[in-house]
Amino acid sequence: MQLRRKFSVASDFDAVCAALADEKTLIGLFPDAKTEVLERSEGRCTLRSKYTALGQEGEATFHFDFRRGDRVSFEKVCNGKVWKQLRGEVIAEESRGGTQLRVEMKGATKAFVPELAIRIPMERQIDEMVEALSARLG
């Protein structure tokens, strides 16, 4: 399964790139969860989110890697029942009058978990990420 969203913000490219590396921006990607920084090193930030989905409490760990100044890649630690692999990227591109951003996520579910069952929640997740980024970087 692959999801992609594009949007523009009025902020200049350098300000957007700086904000993408800010812990507050990364934590804001998960607005409905209690999220904390587990570890921060040069080029990487690891977050843990505690969330409730379908009446069940869960925990997710994400590694964010800062690639160049204009992109952040992320990967979910897939130790649960749904995901075999879940990765994504936020890419900033300079554009006239601001900055264009692209959020991409690509994932594969574990056996016996149909991708159709998880597609709508993932669509919601990527839309929430775009909303959070738009508000923070606007």
Secondary structure, 3 states (H helix, E strand, C coil): CEEEEEEEECCCHHHHHHHHCCHHHHHHCCCCCEEEEEEEECCEEEEEEEEEECCEEEEEEEEEEEECCCEEEEEECCCCCCEEEEEEEEEEEEECCEEEEEEEEEEEECCCCCHHHHHHHHHHHHHHHHHHHHHHHC
